[in-house]
Amino acid sequence: MANTIENIVIPVVNLFMGTLMKYVEEDKMHDVADNLLDKLEELVDGTGTKIDDAVFEPVFERIREAFNIPDGED
């Protein structure tokens, strides 16, 4: 499963950062990324299924770790 997660995480992180860099001013990037991740996490949590939790929660965690964006829910 780790390889599968890595195969998902890398393209998602690349897409995420590419989009941020293209459309968001540098000084606002951290806040926008945090808010976007919060909304995505809420969306995944609200589905009521465990499959998307297992797939996407590790992706969100890795993005937060890679770019030092604390969750704030700890």
SERO-4910 file (N, C-alpha, C, O; in steps of 0.05 Angstrom, whole numbers):
BEGIN
 pado doro    nc1    nc2    nc3   cac1   cac2   cac3    cc1    cc2    cc3    oc1    oc2    oc3
  Met    A     16    -24      0      0      0      0     17     25      0      9     46    -11
  Ala    A     41     24     12     58     48     13     65     57    -14     65     81    -20
  Asn    A     72     39    -33     78     47    -60     55     60    -73     58     79    -88
  Thr    A     31     49    -69      7     61    -80      3     89    -70     -3    108    -85
  Ile    A      6     93    -44      4    120    -32     24    139    -44     18    161    -51
  Glu    A     49    130    -47     70    146    -59     63    154    -88     68    176    -96
  Asn    A     52    135   -102     44    140   -130     22    161   -132     19    174   -152
  Ile    A      6    163   -111    -15    184   -110     -4    210    -99    -10    231   -110
  Val    A     12    208    -78     21    232    -64     38    250    -82     33    274    -83
  Ile    A     57    239    -96     76    256   -112     61    272   -133     66    296   -135
  Pro    A     44    260   -150     30    277   -170     11    297   -157      8    319   -167
  Val    A     -2    290   -135    -20    308   -121     -4    332   -110    -13    355   -113
  Val    A     18    327    -97     35    349    -86     44    367   -109     44    391   -106
  Asn    A     53    355   -131     63    371   -154     41    388   -165     45    412   -171
  Leu    A     17    377   -168     -6    392   -178    -13    414   -159    -18    437   -167
  Phe    A    -14    407   -133    -21    426   -112     -2    450   -112    -11    473   -113
  Met    A     23    445   -112     43    466   -111     44    482   -137     47    507   -136
  Gly    A     41    469   -159     41    483   -185     18    502   -186     21    525   -196
  Thr    A     -5    494   -177    -29    511   -178    -25    535   -159    -31    557   -166
  Leu    A    -15    529   -135    -11    551   -115      9    571   -127      4    596   -125
  Met    A     30    562   -138     51    580   -148     41    597   -172     50    619   -176
  Lys    A     23    585   -187     13    599   -211     -7    621   -204     -8    642   -216
  Tyr    A    -24    616   -184    -47    633   -179    -47    649   -153    -63    667   -149
  Val    A    -28    643   -135    -29    656   -109     -3    672   -104     19    663   -110
  Glu    A     -7    696    -94     17    712    -87     33    698    -65     21    685    -48
  Glu    A     59    701    -67     76    686    -49     71    690    -19     71    671     -3
  Asp    A     65    715    -12     60    721     17     34    710     27     30    709     52
  Lys    A     16    701     10     -9    690     18    -11    659     15    -30    647     22
  Met    A     10    648      3     10    620     -4      5    601     20    -10    582     18
  His    A     18    606     42     16    589     66    -13    588     76    -24    567     81
  Asp    A    -26    612     78    -54    613     88    -73    600     68    -91    586     76
  Val    A    -69    605     42    -86    593     22    -83    562     23   -103    548     21
  Ala    A    -59    553     24    -54    524     25    -67    511     50    -80    490     48
  Asp    A    -65    524     73    -77    515     98   -107    514     95   -120    494    102
  Asn    A   -119    535     85   -148    536     82   -158    515     62   -179    502     66
  Leu    A   -144    512     40   -151    492     20   -150    464     32   -168    448     28
  Leu    A   -128    458     46   -126    432     58   -148    427     79   -159    405     81
  Asp    A   -154    448     95   -176    445    114   -202    438    100   -217    420    109
  Lys    A   -209    451     78   -234    446     64   -233    418     52   -254    404     53
  Leu    A   -211    410     40   -209    383     29   -212    362     51   -225    341     46
  Glu    A   -200    366     74   -202    347     96   -231    345    106   -241    323    111
  Glu    A   -245    368    107   -273    368    115   -290    352     95   -308    337    102
  Leu    A   -284    357     70   -299    343     48   -295    313     51   -315    298     49
  Val    A   -271    304     54   -265    275     57   -278    264     82   -290    242     81
  Asp    A   -275    278    104   -287    269    129   -318    267    128   -330    250    141
  Gly    A   -330    284    112   -359    285    110   -371    264     92   -396    262     91
  Thr    A   -356    248     78   -367    228     60   -379    204     74   -397    191     63
  Gly    A   -369    198     98   -380    175    113   -367    149    104   -375    128    115
  Thr    A   -349    149     86   -335    124     78   -307    124     89   -296    145     96
  Lys    A   -295    101     91   -268     99    102   -247     96     80   -224    101     85
  Ile    A   -256     89     56   -237     86     33   -223    112     27   -199    113     25
  Asp    A   -239    133     23   -227    159     17   -210    169     40   -190    183     35
  Asp    A   -218    163     65   -201    170     88   -173    157     85   -153    170     89
  Ala    A   -173    132     79   -148    117     77   -131    127     54   -106    126     56
  Val    A   -143    137     33   -128    146     10   -118    175     13    -95    181      9
  Phe    A   -137    192     21   -131    221     20   -118    232     46   -102    251     44
  Glu    A   -125    222     69   -114    233     94    -83    231     94    -71    250    102
  Pro    A    -71    209     86    -42    209     84    -30    229     64     -9    240     69
  Val    A    -45    234     43    -36    254     23    -36    281     36    -17    296     34
  Phe    A    -58    288     50    -60    314     63    -38    317     84    -26    338     86
  Glu    A    -33    296     99    -13    297    120     15    302    108     31    318    118
  Arg    A     21    288     86     47    291     73     50    319     62     72    331     64
  Ile    A     29    331     50     31    358     40     37    377     63     54    395     61
  Arg    A     22    374     85     26    391    108     55    388    119     67    408    126
  Glu    A     65    364    121     92    360    130    113    372    111    131    385    120
  Ala    A    109    367     86    129    375     66    131    406     65    153    416     60
  Phe    A    110    420     70    110    449     67    105    463     94     99    487     94
  Asn    A    109    448    116    106    460    143     80    476    146     81    499    153
  Ile    A     58    462    141     32    474    144     18    458    166      5    438    160
  Pro    A     20    467    191      7    452    213    -23    451    210    -35    469    199
  Asp    A    -35    429    220    -64    425    217    -79    443    236   -101    453    229
  Gly    A    -68    448    260    -82    465    279   -105    451    294   -118    464    310
  Glu    A   -109    425    288   -130    410    302   -119    391    323   -134    376    335
  Asp    A    -93    392    327    -80    374    346    -85    383    375    -76    369    393
***
